[in-house]
């Protein structure tokens, strides 16, 4: 199953870089549940979750908007867990930096 999330940051907020930095900080302390996998580039990365099946493709698009594709390879009913974990990560760490979050089904 695929879901798509767009996160619009507040002005002057570099949300994509902040997400990457926070995940890296948590990984260095062996505390996070997300970890980077696959090839990374300047404007895109791929994350997996330690417990839930699937991955997130996180991309920076125009205007520093963060685009997230949630993919669970067709495992029906499993996408909500990965989506919930990611939204929780964003809210816990960056609630004050987010203007809007749109979920496309």
LUMNUZA-817022 format. One record per atom (N, C-alpha, C, O): residue number from 1; x, z, y; atom name. Coordinates in Angstrom, 3 decimals, m for minus. Layout:
// residues N
{node NUM, {X, Z, Y}, CA}
...
// end
This chain:
// residues 105
{node 1, {0.845, 0.000, m1.179}, N}
{node 1, {0.000, 0.000, 0.000}, CA}
{node 1, {0.891, 0.000, 1.243}, C}
{node 1, {1.982, 0.569, 1.243}, O}
{node 2, {0.414, m0.634, 2.272}, N}
{node 2, {1.174, m0.689, 3.513}, CA}
{node 2, {0.338, m0.129, 4.648}, C}
{node 2, {m0.856, m0.403, 4.768}, O}
{node 3, {0.980, 0.637, 5.449}, N}
{node 3, {0.411, 1.135, 6.693}, CA}
{node 3, {1.433, 0.837, 7.786}, C}
{node 3, {2.633, 0.725, 7.531}, O}
{node 4, {0.927, 0.714, 8.996}, N}
{node 4, {1.818, 0.435, 10.126}, CA}
{node 4, {1.529, 1.444, 11.235}, C}
{node 4, {0.372, 1.688, 11.579}, O}
{node 5, {2.588, 2.022, 11.787}, N}
{node 5, {2.466, 3.006, 12.861}, CA}
{node 5, {3.289, 2.510, 14.045}, C}
{node 5, {4.432, 2.081, 13.883}, O}
{node 6, {2.702, 2.573, 15.228}, N}
{node 6, {3.440, 2.282, 16.455}, CA}
{node 6, {3.463, 3.548, 17.293}, C}
{node 6, {2.426, 4.162, 17.543}, O}
{node 7, {4.660, 3.933, 17.724}, N}
{node 7, {4.814, 5.132, 18.533}, CA}
{node 7, {5.298, 4.705, 19.914}, C}
{node 7, {6.362, 4.101, 20.058}, O}
{node 8, {4.509, 5.025, 20.908}, N}
{node 8, {4.850, 4.691, 22.293}, CA}
{node 8, {5.457, 5.937, 22.936}, C}
{node 8, {4.770, 6.947, 23.093}, O}
{node 9, {6.734, 5.878, 23.309}, N}
{node 9, {7.353, 7.045, 23.924}, CA}
{node 9, {6.997, 7.162, 25.404}, C}
{node 9, {6.611, 6.185, 26.046}, O}
{node 10, {7.133, 8.359, 25.921}, N}
{node 10, {6.959, 8.550, 27.361}, CA}
{node 10, {8.102, 7.861, 28.090}, C}
{node 10, {9.127, 7.541, 27.489}, O}
{node 11, {7.925, 7.637, 29.371}, N}
{node 11, {8.960, 6.970, 30.168}, CA}
{node 11, {10.284, 7.712, 30.063}, C}
{node 11, {10.339, 8.940, 30.002}, O}
{node 12, {11.337, 6.923, 30.045}, N}
{node 12, {12.710, 7.421, 29.990}, CA}
{node 12, {13.037, 8.166, 28.698}, C}
{node 12, {14.022, 8.902, 28.642}, O}
{node 13, {12.244, 7.989, 27.688}, N}
{node 13, {12.510, 8.619, 26.404}, CA}
{node 13, {13.032, 7.575, 25.429}, C}
{node 13, {12.378, 6.558, 25.203}, O}
{node 14, {14.186, 7.812, 24.859}, N}
{node 14, {14.802, 6.905, 23.895}, CA}
{node 14, {14.485, 7.435, 22.496}, C}
{node 14, {15.345, 8.003, 21.823}, O}
{node 15, {13.255, 7.242, 22.080}, N}
{node 15, {12.739, 7.850, 20.861}, CA}
{node 15, {13.437, 7.351, 19.595}, C}
{node 15, {13.710, 8.145, 18.695}, O}
{node 16, {13.725, 6.072, 19.511}, N}
{node 16, {14.377, 5.541, 18.315}, CA}
{node 16, {15.712, 6.231, 18.075}, C}
{node 16, {15.992, 6.673, 16.960}, O}
{node 17, {16.531, 6.325, 19.105}, N}
{node 17, {17.827, 6.989, 18.968}, CA}
{node 17, {17.664, 8.465, 18.634}, C}
{node 17, {18.435, 9.019, 17.851}, O}
{node 18, {16.654, 9.101, 19.232}, N}
{node 18, {16.413, 10.517, 18.970}, CA}
{node 18, {15.997, 10.751, 17.518}, C}
{node 18, {16.428, 11.728, 16.905}, O}
{node 19, {15.166, 9.868, 16.960}, N}
{node 19, {14.769, 9.975, 15.557}, CA}
{node 19, {15.987, 9.896, 14.637}, C}
{node 19, {16.149, 10.708, 13.727}, O}
{node 20, {16.828, 8.914, 14.888}, N}
{node 20, {18.021, 8.713, 14.065}, CA}
{node 20, {18.952, 9.917, 14.178}, C}
{node 20, {19.480, 10.398, 13.175}, O}
{node 21, {19.147, 10.397, 15.395}, N}
{node 21, {20.037, 11.537, 15.611}, CA}
{node 21, {19.517, 12.794, 14.916}, C}
{node 21, {20.289, 13.517, 14.287}, O}
{node 22, {18.219, 13.056, 15.024}, N}
{node 22, {17.639, 14.249, 14.402}, CA}
{node 22, {17.723, 14.182, 12.881}, C}
{node 22, {18.046, 15.178, 12.234}, O}
{node 23, {17.437, 13.025, 12.313}, N}
{node 23, {17.553, 12.871, 10.856}, CA}
{node 23, {18.989, 13.104, 10.416}, C}
{node 23, {19.228, 13.735, 9.387}, O}
{node 24, {19.935, 12.606, 11.177}, N}
{node 24, {21.345, 12.791, 10.855}, CA}
{node 24, {21.758, 14.254, 10.937}, C}
{node 24, {22.494, 14.747, 10.082}, O}
{node 25, {21.278, 14.950, 11.972}, N}
{node 25, {21.583, 16.380, 12.111}, CA}
{node 25, {21.040, 17.180, 10.927}, C}
{node 25, {21.730, 18.044, 10.385}, O}
{node 26, {19.824, 16.893, 10.539}, N}
{node 26, {19.220, 17.597, 9.400}, CA}
{node 26, {19.947, 17.270, 8.101}, C}
{node 26, {20.150, 18.149, 7.264}, O}
{node 27, {20.337, 16.019, 7.931}, N}
{node 27, {21.058, 15.616, 6.713}, CA}
{node 27, {22.428, 16.301, 6.641}, C}
{node 27, {22.872, 16.693, 5.561}, O}
{node 28, {23.087, 16.444, 7.780}, N}
{node 28, {24.394, 17.113, 7.800}, CA}
{node 28, {24.294, 18.563, 7.338}, C}
{node 28, {25.228, 19.098, 6.741}, O}
{node 29, {23.162, 19.190, 7.617}, N}
{node 29, {22.947, 20.582, 7.214}, CA}
{node 29, {22.184, 20.686, 5.887}, C}
{node 29, {21.824, 21.779, 5.451}, O}
{node 30, {21.942, 19.524, 5.249}, N}
{node 30, {21.205, 19.456, 3.983}, CA}
{node 30, {19.830, 20.102, 4.100}, C}
{node 30, {19.403, 20.831, 3.205}, O}
{node 31, {19.135, 19.830, 5.209}, N}
{node 31, {17.847, 20.446, 5.484}, CA}
{node 31, {16.680, 19.467, 5.522}, C}
{node 31, {15.537, 19.881, 5.328}, O}
{node 32, {16.922, 18.230, 5.757}, N}
{node 32, {15.826, 17.283, 5.951}, CA}
{node 32, {15.240, 16.766, 4.654}, C}
{node 32, {15.861, 16.841, 3.594}, O}
{node 33, {14.026, 16.236, 4.762}, N}
{node 33, {13.381, 15.635, 3.601}, CA}
{node 33, {13.484, 14.115, 3.631}, C}
{node 33, {13.268, 13.464, 2.609}, O}
{node 34, {13.808, 13.543, 4.782}, N}
{node 34, {14.028, 12.109, 4.886}, CA}
{node 34, {15.519, 11.829, 4.841}, C}
{node 34, {16.332, 12.647, 5.271}, O}
{node 35, {15.868, 10.654, 4.311}, N}
{node 35, {17.267, 10.240, 4.328}, CA}
{node 35, {17.323, 8.730, 4.495}, C}
{node 35, {16.422, 8.007, 4.071}, O}
{node 36, {18.393, 8.272, 5.116}, N}
{node 36, {18.554, 6.852, 5.365}, CA}
{node 36, {18.966, 6.148, 4.079}, C}
{node 36, {19.752, 6.676, 3.293}, O}
{node 37, {18.430, 4.960, 3.876}, N}
{node 37, {18.789, 4.176, 2.701}, CA}
{node 37, {18.889, 2.716, 3.095}, C}
{node 37, {18.264, 2.277, 4.060}, O}
{node 38, {19.667, 1.977, 2.353}, N}
{node 38, {19.797, 0.553, 2.636}, CA}
{node 38, {20.649, 0.279, 3.857}, C}
{node 38, {21.360, 1.152, 4.355}, O}
{node 39, {20.560, m0.946, 4.325}, N}
{node 39, {21.355, m1.370, 5.476}, CA}
{node 39, {20.684, m0.935, 6.770}, C}
{node 39, {19.461, m0.990, 6.904}, O}
{node 40, {21.496, m0.507, 7.708}, N}
{node 40, {21.002, m0.099, 9.021}, CA}
{node 40, {21.582, m1.037, 10.071}, C}
{node 40, {22.684, m1.560, 9.905}, O}
{node 41, {20.851, m1.242, 11.125}, N}
{node 41, {21.343, m2.052, 12.227}, CA}
{node 41, {21.076, m1.308, 13.532}, C}
{node 41, {20.581, m0.181, 13.529}, O}
{node 42, {21.406, m1.948, 14.633}, N}
{node 42, {21.238, m1.314, 15.940}, CA}
{node 42, {19.782, m0.982, 16.245}, C}
{node 42, {19.497, 0.036, 16.875}, O}
{node 43, {18.867, m1.829, 15.804}, N}
{node 43, {17.459, m1.663, 16.139}, CA}
{node 43, {16.545, m1.421, 14.941}, C}
{node 43, {15.324, m1.484, 15.081}, O}
{node 44, {17.108, m1.148, 13.775}, N}
{node 44, {16.275, m0.931, 12.589}, CA}
{node 44, {16.993, m0.043, 11.580}, C}
{node 44, {18.221, m0.035, 11.493}, O}
{node 45, {16.211, 0.688, 10.837}, N}
{node 45, {16.738, 1.517, 9.760}, CA}
{node 45, {15.664, 1.676, 8.701}, C}
{node 45, {14.497, 1.358, 8.930}, O}
{node 46, {16.058, 2.158, 7.568}, N}
{node 46, {15.115, 2.375, 6.477}, CA}
{node 46, {15.304, 3.798, 5.971}, C}
{node 46, {16.423, 4.224, 5.686}, O}
{node 47, {14.203, 4.524, 5.863}, N}
{node 47, {14.236, 5.903, 5.400}, CA}
{node 47, {13.442, 6.044, 4.112}, C}
{node 47, {12.463, 5.334, 3.880}, O}
{node 48, {13.883, 6.964, 3.293}, N}
{node 48, {13.147, 7.377, 2.098}, CA}
{node 48, {12.896, 8.874, 2.205}, C}
{node 48, {13.536, 9.569, 2.994}, O}
{node 49, {11.969, 9.354, 1.412}, N}
{node 49, {11.637, 10.770, 1.372}, CA}
{node 49, {12.143, 11.335, 0.051}, C}
{node 49, {12.118, 10.648, m0.970}, O}
{node 50, {12.595, 12.564, 0.067}, N}
{node 50, {13.139, 13.175, m1.144}, CA}
{node 50, {12.096, 13.361, m2.232}, C}
{node 50, {12.432, 13.331, m3.416}, O}
{node 51, {10.839, 13.553, m1.856}, N}
{node 51, {9.803, 13.864, m2.831}, CA}
{node 51, {8.812, 12.722, m3.057}, C}
{node 51, {8.411, 12.475, m4.194}, O}
{node 52, {8.413, 12.024, m1.995}, N}
{node 52, {7.353, 11.031, m2.092}, CA}
{node 52, {7.909, 9.634, m2.337}, C}
{node 52, {8.979, 9.284, m1.839}, O}
{node 53, {7.178, 8.845, m3.104}, N}
{node 53, {7.573, 7.489, m3.456}, CA}
{node 53, {7.342, 6.565, m2.265}, C}
{node 53, {6.347, 6.695, m1.551}, O}
{node 54, {8.267, 5.634, m2.058}, N}
{node 54, {8.117, 4.649, m0.993}, CA}
{node 54, {9.217, 4.756, 0.037}, C}
{node 54, {10.177, 5.508, m0.126}, O}
{node 55, {9.061, 3.992, 1.099}, N}
{node 55, {10.048, 4.003, 2.169}, CA}
{node 55, {9.391, 3.679, 3.499}, C}
{node 55, {8.265, 3.186, 3.569}, O}
{node 56, {10.146, 3.978, 4.552}, N}
{node 56, {9.730, 3.677, 5.918}, CA}
{node 56, {10.729, 2.693, 6.505}, C}
{node 56, {11.937, 2.916, 6.422}, O}
{node 57, {10.251, 1.629, 7.085}, N}
{node 57, {11.112, 0.717, 7.828}, CA}
{node 57, {10.848, 0.994, 9.298}, C}
{node 57, {9.768, 0.700, 9.810}, O}
{node 58, {11.829, 1.557, 9.967}, N}
{node 58, {11.684, 1.975, 11.363}, CA}
{node 58, {12.442, 0.981, 12.239}, C}
{node 58, {13.629, 0.731, 12.031}, O}
{node 59, {11.741, 0.422, 13.217}, N}
{node 59, {12.299, m0.620, 14.072}, CA}
{node 59, {11.994, m0.309, 15.531}, C}
{node 59, {10.902, 0.147, 15.870}, O}
{node 60, {12.980, m0.564, 16.388}, N}
{node 60, {12.733, m0.474, 17.829}, CA}
{node 60, {12.298, m1.850, 18.305}, C}
{node 60, {12.963, m2.851, 18.037}, O}
{node 61, {11.161, m1.892, 19.023}, N}
{node 61, {10.682, m3.154, 19.575}, CA}
{node 61, {10.632, m3.035, 21.100}, C}
{node 61, {11.070, m2.026, 21.654}, O}
{node 62, {10.118, m4.027, 21.764}, N}
{node 62, {10.129, m4.100, 23.224}, CA}
{node 62, {9.619, m2.824, 23.880}, C}
{node 62, {8.648, m2.220, 23.425}, O}
{node 63, {10.279, m2.432, 24.938}, N}
{node 63, {9.859, m1.269, 25.703}, CA}
{node 63, {10.147, 0.051, 25.008}, C}
{node 63, {9.494, 1.053, 25.298}, O}
{node 64, {11.105, 0.070, 24.104}, N}
{node 64, {11.476, 1.261, 23.332}, CA}
{node 64, {10.345, 1.798, 22.464}, C}
{node 64, {10.364, 2.967, 22.080}, O}
{node 65, {9.363, 0.959, 22.152}, N}
{node 65, {8.305, 1.334, 21.220}, CA}
{node 65, {8.909, 1.353, 19.818}, C}
{node 65, {9.692, 0.474, 19.457}, O}
{node 66, {8.541, 2.348, 19.043}, N}
{node 66, {9.046, 2.470, 17.678}, CA}
{node 66, {7.964, 1.975, 16.729}, C}
{node 66, {6.831, 2.456, 16.757}, O}
{node 67, {8.321, 1.021, 15.899}, N}
{node 67, {7.413, 0.448, 14.914}, CA}
{node 67, {7.833, 0.952, 13.538}, C}
{node 67, {9.006, 0.879, 13.172}, O}
{node 68, {6.870, 1.462, 12.783}, N}
{node 68, {7.172, 2.029, 11.469}, CA}
{node 68, {6.251, 1.378, 10.433}, C}
{node 68, {5.028, 1.445, 10.555}, O}
{node 69, {6.838, 0.755, 9.426}, N}
{node 69, {6.092, 0.227, 8.292}, CA}
{node 69, {6.234, 1.210, 7.142}, C}
{node 69, {7.343, 1.517, 6.704}, O}
{node 70, {5.097, 1.702, 6.659}, N}
{node 70, {5.075, 2.636, 5.532}, CA}
{node 70, {4.742, 1.811, 4.296}, C}
{node 70, {3.686, 1.181, 4.237}, O}
{node 71, {5.635, 1.810, 3.308}, N}
{node 71, {5.435, 0.986, 2.128}, CA}
{node 71, {5.606, 1.829, 0.869}, C}
{node 71, {6.621, 2.505, 0.701}, O}
{node 72, {4.613, 1.787, m0.009}, N}
{node 72, {4.678, 2.541, m1.263}, CA}
{node 72, {4.568, 1.631, m2.481}, C}
{node 72, {4.248, 2.102, m3.572}, O}
{node 73, {4.824, 0.347, m2.314}, N}
{node 73, {4.821, m0.629, m3.403}, CA}
{node 73, {3.542, m0.625, m4.220}, C}
{node 73, {3.576, m0.666, m5.450}, O}
{node 74, {2.444, m0.577, m3.543}, N}
{node 74, {1.169, m0.723, m4.215}, CA}
{node 74, {0.678, 0.486, m4.982}, C}
{node 74, {m0.350, 0.402, m5.654}, O}
{node 75, {1.372, 1.603, m4.907}, N}
{node 75, {0.898, 2.807, m5.590}, CA}
{node 75, {m0.301, 3.335, m4.846}, C}
{node 75, {m0.166, 3.991, m3.813}, O}
{node 76, {m1.440, 3.057, m5.355}, N}
{node 76, {m2.702, 3.396, m4.701}, CA}
{node 76, {m2.823, 4.910, m4.496}, C}
{node 76, {m2.669, 5.688, m5.437}, O}
{node 77, {m3.093, 5.303, m3.280}, N}
{node 77, {m3.306, 6.706, m2.965}, CA}
{node 77, {m2.046, 7.493, m2.658}, C}
{node 77, {m2.132, 8.681, m2.347}, O}
{node 78, {m0.876, 6.868, m2.735}, N}
{node 78, {0.373, 7.593, m2.495}, CA}
{node 78, {0.855, 7.449, m1.049}, C}
{node 78, {1.717, 8.208, m0.605}, O}
{node 79, {0.311, 6.491, m0.323}, N}
{node 79, {0.813, 6.216, 1.023}, CA}
{node 79, {0.514, 7.344, 2.009}, C}
{node 79, {1.286, 7.545, 2.946}, O}
{node 80, {m0.566, 8.075, 1.830}, N}
{node 80, {m0.935, 9.114, 2.783}, CA}
{node 80, {0.107, 10.233, 2.818}, C}
{node 80, {0.322, 10.832, 3.871}, O}
{node 81, {0.753, 10.524, 1.694}, N}
{node 81, {1.735, 11.607, 1.669}, CA}
{node 81, {2.958, 11.255, 2.512}, C}
{node 81, {3.433, 12.069, 3.304}, O}
{node 82, {3.455, 10.048, 2.335}, N}
{node 82, {4.609, 9.598, 3.098}, CA}
{node 82, {4.264, 9.489, 4.581}, C}
{node 82, {5.059, 9.870, 5.440}, O}
{node 83, {3.089, 8.973, 4.870}, N}
{node 83, {2.628, 8.862, 6.251}, CA}
{node 83, {2.477, 10.235, 6.889}, C}
{node 83, {2.899, 10.440, 8.027}, O}
{node 84, {1.881, 11.171, 6.169}, N}
{node 84, {1.705, 12.523, 6.687}, CA}
{node 84, {3.055, 13.205, 6.936}, C}
{node 84, {3.226, 13.889, 7.945}, O}
{node 85, {3.993, 13.024, 6.039}, N}
{node 85, {5.318, 13.628, 6.204}, CA}
{node 85, {6.019, 13.075, 7.442}, C}
{node 85, {6.644, 13.831, 8.187}, O}
{node 86, {5.922, 11.764, 7.670}, N}
{node 86, {6.579, 11.176, 8.830}, CA}
{node 86, {5.922, 11.617, 10.133}, C}
{node 86, {6.611, 11.973, 11.089}, O}
{node 87, {4.593, 11.595, 10.174}, N}
{node 87, {3.902, 12.033, 11.387}, CA}
{node 87, {4.226, 13.499, 11.678}, C}
{node 87, {4.427, 13.870, 12.835}, O}
{node 88, {4.278, 14.322, 10.652}, N}
{node 88, {4.662, 15.717, 10.830}, CA}
{node 88, {6.067, 15.855, 11.390}, C}
{node 88, {6.309, 16.700, 12.252}, O}
{node 89, {7.001, 15.035, 10.911}, N}
{node 89, {8.375, 15.035, 11.414}, CA}
{node 89, {8.403, 14.707, 12.907}, C}
{node 89, {9.087, 15.370, 13.686}, O}
{node 90, {7.658, 13.683, 13.290}, N}
{node 90, {7.622, 13.269, 14.700}, CA}
{node 90, {6.995, 14.363, 15.560}, C}
{node 90, {7.522, 14.684, 16.625}, O}
{node 91, {5.892, 14.932, 15.122}, N}
{node 91, {5.198, 15.956, 15.909}, CA}
{node 91, {6.049, 17.209, 16.044}, C}
{node 91, {6.142, 17.781, 17.131}, O}
{node 92, {6.672, 17.641, 14.954}, N}
{node 92, {7.511, 18.848, 15.010}, CA}
{node 92, {8.699, 18.696, 15.949}, C}
{node 92, {9.064, 19.635, 16.656}, O}
{node 93, {9.298, 17.513, 15.954}, N}
{node 93, {10.545, 17.330, 16.683}, CA}
{node 93, {10.419, 16.628, 18.032}, C}
{node 93, {11.264, 16.826, 18.905}, O}
{node 94, {9.385, 15.815, 18.221}, N}
{node 94, {9.327, 14.971, 19.423}, CA}
{node 94, {7.958, 14.911, 20.086}, C}
{node 94, {7.674, 13.940, 20.787}, O}
{node 95, {7.113, 15.891, 19.898}, N}
{node 95, {5.759, 15.855, 20.461}, CA}
{node 95, {5.766, 15.647, 21.973}, C}
{node 95, {4.910, 14.937, 22.502}, O}
{node 96, {6.709, 16.249, 22.664}, N}
{node 96, {6.750, 16.130, 24.121}, CA}
{node 96, {7.267, 14.772, 24.589}, C}
{node 96, {7.140, 14.444, 25.769}, O}
{node 97, {7.845, 13.981, 23.695}, N}
{node 97, {8.390, 12.669, 24.054}, CA}
{node 97, {7.448, 11.515, 23.705}, C}
{node 97, {7.746, 10.365, 24.028}, O}
{node 98, {6.321, 11.800, 23.053}, N}
{node 98, {5.425, 10.744, 22.581}, CA}
{node 98, {4.223, 10.622, 23.512}, C}
{node 98, {3.532, 11.601, 23.793}, O}
{node 99, {3.995, 9.416, 23.977}, N}
{node 99, {2.828, 9.110, 24.806}, CA}
{node 99, {1.601, 8.823, 23.927}, C}
{node 99, {0.513, 9.343, 24.173}, O}
{node 100, {1.801, 7.975, 22.884}, N}
{node 100, {0.707, 7.599, 21.995}, CA}
{node 100, {1.258, 7.213, 20.627}, C}
{node 100, {2.405, 6.789, 20.491}, O}
{node 101, {0.407, 7.373, 19.622}, N}
{node 101, {0.759, 6.967, 18.261}, CA}
{node 101, {m0.443, 6.213, 17.693}, C}
{node 101, {m1.552, 6.747, 17.656}, O}
{node 102, {m0.226, 4.984, 17.254}, N}
{node 102, {m1.303, 4.152, 16.728}, CA}
{node 102, {m1.036, 3.890, 15.252}, C}
{node 102, {0.064, 3.486, 14.875}, O}
{node 103, {m2.045, 4.120, 14.420}, N}
{node 103, {m1.931, 3.853, 12.995}, CA}
{node 103, {m2.827, 2.677, 12.652}, C}
{node 103, {m4.026, 2.699, 12.929}, O}
{node 104, {m2.245, 1.654, 12.051}, N}
{node 104, {m2.990, 0.452, 11.658}, CA}
{node 104, {m3.149, 0.464, 10.141}, C}
{node 104, {m2.168, 0.582, 9.406}, O}
{node 105, {m4.388, 0.340, 9.682}, N}
{node 105, {m4.667, 0.356, 8.247}, CA}
{node 105, {m4.829, m1.043, 7.720}, C}
{node 105, {m5.070, m1.228, 6.527}, O}
// end
